[in-house]
Amino acid sequence: MLFATGCSRQLEAPPVEVLKRESLVGAGKIVQVRSTTDEILRQIEVTIMTDDLEMRHVEDELAGRATFEIGWKKLDGWRIPDSAEIEVRAAGYLLPYRAKLKPSGNGAGDGKNSP
């Protein structure tokens, strides 16, 4: 017997939001991935895409309602541009969460979650 709760969860994107802020040392942007659930998320893969490059970063887990940051230090000196697109995947979730960084100021991605 197949239960709907187990199946429907796999067809969702991970419950996160993507924000950005300026680096405190002036080295580009810092991407923040924030959990919007009380559950622990595991194997979180963040892909940062530009027109000509993709960079990936993996975190083993993210506690409920917690945040982790990715910037030039974790990306071997690569500076995240304003126009980057972000894709977040997590174990147990089939679809990715997608966001595009806004071109100016500190703030959230566009809030779109398109598969």
N, C-alpha and C positions, 0 to 999 in steps of 0.2 A: 504494500500500500504506500502511496506517495502522498506526503503532506504538503499542502500549498505553501506553508511558511518556509519550508526548506528550499523549495524550488524558486519561489518568487524572489527571494533574497539574492540568489545567484544571478538573476537577470537585472540587477540594479548596479549603479555605480557606487563606489565607496562613499560613505557619508562624511565628506570633507568639504572644506572651502579653501580657496587659494587666495592669499593676500600678498601684497608686496610692500616693501619699505626701502628706503635708501640705505646703503651701507654706511655705517658709522665712520669708516675710514675713506669714504669717497670712491670705493671700487665697485661701481655699478649698483645693481638692485639685489635685494635679498628676497627670495621667495619663501613665504610662510605657508605651511600646510597644516591646517587646523582640523582636528576631528570634531564632528558635530553630533557624536553619539557617546553614550556611556561605555560602549564596548571597546575592547582592545582591538585595534586593527593590526594585521600582521603582513609582513612582506610588502611594504608600500614601495612601489616603484614610481618615481617621478621622472618624466621625460620633459625636458625643456627644449622647445623647437624654435628655430629661426628659419629664414629662407634658405640658408646654406649649411646649417649644422643642427645636430641633435645631441644633447648631453643627457645622460641618465644618472640618477642617484637612487640608491636603495636603502631604506631603513628597515631594520628587523621588525620593529613594532612601534606603535603609537598608542599611548594610553588614552582612555576615554577623555574627551574634552581638552586634550593636550595639543601642543603645537611643536613642530620642529621647523628649522630654517635651513635653507640651502643658499649658499652664496659662492663667491669666487674661491674661498678657501677649500670648500668641499668639491669644487669643480676644477681643481688644479690650476687656478689662476684665471679661468675663463669668466669674463664679466657678462652677466645676464642683461641683455638689452631691453629697452622699454617695450618693444614690440613682440616679445617672446610669447609663444603659446605654450600652455602647460597641460600635461596629461598625467593623471594620477590613477594608478591601478593598485588593488590590494587583493590579497588572497581571499577567496570566497566570493568575490564580486566579478561578474562576467564583463560588465561594461566599464569603460573608463570615465572618470570625471574630467571634463575639459574646461579650460578657462583661457582667456586671452588677457594679458596684462594691459591695463589702460596706459596710454602713452604719456601721461604726466601725473605727478603727485603721488602720494602714498594712498593706496586704497585697494579694494578688492578687485578680483577679476570681474568679468562682465556678468558673472552669475549664471551663465549658460552651462548646461550640462547636456551636451549633445553627443549621442553615441557615434 
